[in-house]
């Protein structure tokens, strides 16, 4: 055994004690620093956080403001309903995740158990609708239509329904006054998401988990105004949850009301007549295919000509926005999203893009005059126009000799515009354009506002398309690889077209310019764009932003903020040209392609102007267009795969005007029956107690089909539908 000196052993013990002391002091120093950080440095912050743990918040949702028509008739308001809700947080704490409670609840509510469970599941990328896309921490509505008896069963047996509440709640309602559904214009609400809460956290309009927000239409555009501000009452509670006192109370601020320029009566007529026109079109045989027209979609826009305010806007197919209230059912969601339903959520007045056909001709007319062609000059209108081996025909191969540009608009002579478009294409250098080419026909379309938004106060507006050389090049670059892959020389028409596009799809061909001159080919417009253009021709040349919101009025009626119309441009034409085009459009209604639809119209008292259009689309039936205006109102209607302009849309547009002015089919006026002789200027009155002075509206009664339709002076009405 080795003997260790006493001094060495003592030295090692001392070293160990020193190390131990250093470690102890280090731990004490670290602990002291942390205590200083918590108590001194961030003491106040943690004090308030700890204090807040003993504060419970109770949210009082703000009453959402109503959306009113121009006379105060509610298009969207609120009603008190018995709402049954489920707390997902409480359900998830149960052993069976709440399945037993929800099953009992389904029996009480007379619903299928699976439907109830679907209501409370959280939406994600894998979960199909219906599901809850709001916060999982707020009560989830199971039904907004509980009966008093059902609510009492739930409230009288709380031990059987833990986490379930049944309370009277203000619920959004879309009453459709006078049959004015207005679905795509109004939009709908749904619960706020956590992402939206975070984004709004540091803004002037923060969101609470109990809030609902607008998802489309006016509900979205004016969401902040309509939503108001929810109230929050904070209670101090002890660790057992007993209320010790009230800490703070922020009362709810009700949302303001939105007054629109929509007239519910005209809106109801527009919806009815558009739908009736589509139903009637499906009874007519397409002479090109031998089968009935599909008439699968349509839209109509009614504007105040002098301000651009929207009086009515309808889109078909449509839907009832009430299906979203309280959470949409699986059945209703399937109807809205099924392929055969043809996207009823889409507002085709601002999102439906199609070739405009002959209603486009006012644009190349203005372009021709700006290019130096005389409006009253003589232009040949043969039955066809040939370029090389390709022949472009007038409708039904009609010829009219030498005519003016005004007469070309009246009879919708395609060959006059073919020749003008071809000449300008040649002046620009044809297939080998000058640098830079003038492209006056295309530039004029841009100046008319095409290819751009009209700035209507609705979300999701489409821009349409002006197919100039710049667009051709960009489109070719984006699709060249696909064309080269699918193209085949000597193949089918589609394969041959892809083959040619692969080689030279970026070139502006003569046929492109010719088709463009009559609103065909790759040109795309929306109904709201064309309505804005025709309203500008009427009002002196101002292109107004189509506006639906007219004023914002506080819940007590004391504060009024008027929404003034804004303009986005002027028509690129002189006053003389505008007047000449207006005279030609009057001729369309009195002796041209629309005359047979305005038989008996009181032209002297209410001058009518019109332009008809029938657009051809490859692989589909023709699209019907009808553009019109009087001194005060502009109406544009379109029906996809509906046939000719005057044949399909003409009668419906005439009936809308008849309702507006109180006319029968003979042209006799009854002012008492007129819906809107002049645009509404006054704002509705909202009383201090929140009540709204609004007139009652009766459902629209369509004219009797047996009423005679006299003819205007001019050519007799043809036995078959006219082209445009």
C-alpha positions, 0 to 999 in steps of 0.5 A: 500500500502506497503512503500519500503524504498528509500535505498532498491529501490536504491540498487536493481537498482544498482544491475540491472545496474551491471548485465547489465554492465557485460552482455554488456562487455561480449558481447563486449569481445566475439565480440572482440575475434571473430573479432581477430580470423577472422582478426588476427588469420585466417585473411590470410586464409579468405583473400585468400578464399574471393579473390578466390570468384572473380576468375573463373577457365576454364579447358582445358582437356588434350589430352589423349594418344593413345594406339598403337600396336607394330608397332604404329597402333592406337588401341585407339586414339582421334578424333575431334567431335561436342559434345553437352553438357548440364549444369545440374546446369543451367537446375535445376534452371529453373521452369520445371527443364529444361524439355522444353529446353531438349525437344527442344534439342531432336527435333534438335538432332533427338532423343527421349525426354526421351533419352535426359533426361536420359542422364543428370540424375544423377546415384544413387542406384535407377536410372537405366542406362543410367545415368550420373555417373560423377560430376553434376557440369560439362557439361554432353555430350548429343551426341558426333555425332552432325552434323554441322547443328545441332551445328549451330542451337544451337549456333545461338539460345542461348536464346532458349537453355540456359545451352546447348553448342555445341563445337568441342571436342577431343573424344576417338575413338577405330578404330578397325584396320584390324578388331582388335576390342580388346574390352575387352583388351582396356577397356573404359572411363567414367566420374570421380566421386566425390569420386574419386576426393576426393581420388586423392586430395592429390596424385601426380595425382589429378583429375578434375571434367572434367576428364574421367578415365579408367574403365577396360582393359588397359585404367584402368591399365595405366590411369594415364599415358594416362590421362595427366594433364588438364590445368587450366586458372584462371581469376579475375572477378568482382561481375558482372562476368566481367573479370578483368585480368588473375590470373594464367595459368597452361597449359595442359600436354598431356598424354603419348602414350602406345605402346603395344606388340599387333599386330593388324593384328594377333589380327584381325585374332585371333578374326575372327578365334575364332568367326568362330570356334564357328559358325562352332561348332554350326553346329556340333552335340554333339553325347552325347546329339544329339543336336548341340553344343552351343559354347556360349563363347571362348577365345584365347591368343597368346604370345611371347614364350620367353618373355611372351608378349601378341601378341593377346588376344580375348574373345567372345562374344565381344562388340564395346568399342565405345558404351561407348563414350559420354555415353552409350545408354539404348539400348546398355547397355541392350545388354551388360547386358542382360542374353542372351548376356552372359556377353560380357564385361567379358575378358574370356582370364583372367577371364574365368575359366574352367576345362582344360581337357587333356592340363593339363596333362603336369603337372601330367607328371612333377609331376610323374617324380618328384615323382620318376616315369621314363619318359621312363618307361612302363605304361599300357594304358588299355581302362578303369581303375576300383576302386571298382565298379566305372569304368573310361574309356579312350575316346571311350574306346581306349587302347594302351598297355604299353606305356611311359609317352611321348606316353601317352601325344601323344595319351592322354591316360587317364588311365595312368594318372588315375593309377598315380593319384590313386597310389599317393593318396594311398601313401598319406593315401587315405581317412585317409591321413598322416600328412602332406600328400605329395600331390605332384600332387597338389603341382606341379600344384601350382608350375606351377602357377595355383591357382594364378594370372599370373600378367598380366597387366590387372585388374580383373584377376581370379586365378583359382583353385587347388582342394587339401585337404586344398581347399576341407576342406574350400569348405566343411565348406562353403557349408556344411549347404546347402548340408545338407539342400538339400541332400537326401538319395536315391534321384536324382543324385544332391540330393544324391551328396549333401547328400554325400557331407554333410556327407564327402564332406571334404574328398579327395576321390579316384575319386577326385584324378583320375579326377584331374589327367586328368584336370577334377573335381574341377580343374579350370584354365584360358586361360592366365594361360595355355598359360604361362605354355606352353610358359615356356615349350618352352622357357626353363622353365621361367614363364613370367608375360604376359605383354601387355604394351611394352613402354610409349612414351611422346606425343612429342616422346622425352621420352621413358620408356620401360616396361621390362618383369618380371618373376614370377617363374620357371617350377618345372622340370629338363631340361631333363624332359622339353626336353622330354615333348617338344618332346612328344608335338611335337609328338602330332602334328605329329602323336598324337591327333592333327596330323590331324589338322596339315596336310602339316605343315612344321615341319622341318622349323617350329617345331610345338608342341601341346596338345589337351583337351576336358573337361567334365562339369556336366550339360553342353557340353564339353569344347574344349581346344587346346594348342600349341607353336613354337619357337617364339609363343604360342597359347591357345584357348578354346571354352565353350560347343564347343566339342573336342579340335582338332575338334572345336579349332584346325582349328582356331589355325592352321589358326592363325599360317598360317597367322603369318608365311605366310603359305597356307594349303599345308604348302607352305610359302610366306614370303611377306604374313607373318604377323609376322615371328619374334616378333616385337623388334623395337618401333614405331616412334613418331614425335615431332609434335605428328604424329605417323609413322604407317603402313596401315592394310588390313582386314584379308582374311580367307583361302578358305575352298576348299583348300586341306589339305594333311596329315602328315606321321602317322595315317590317319585322322579319319572320326569323330572329335578326343577326344583331 
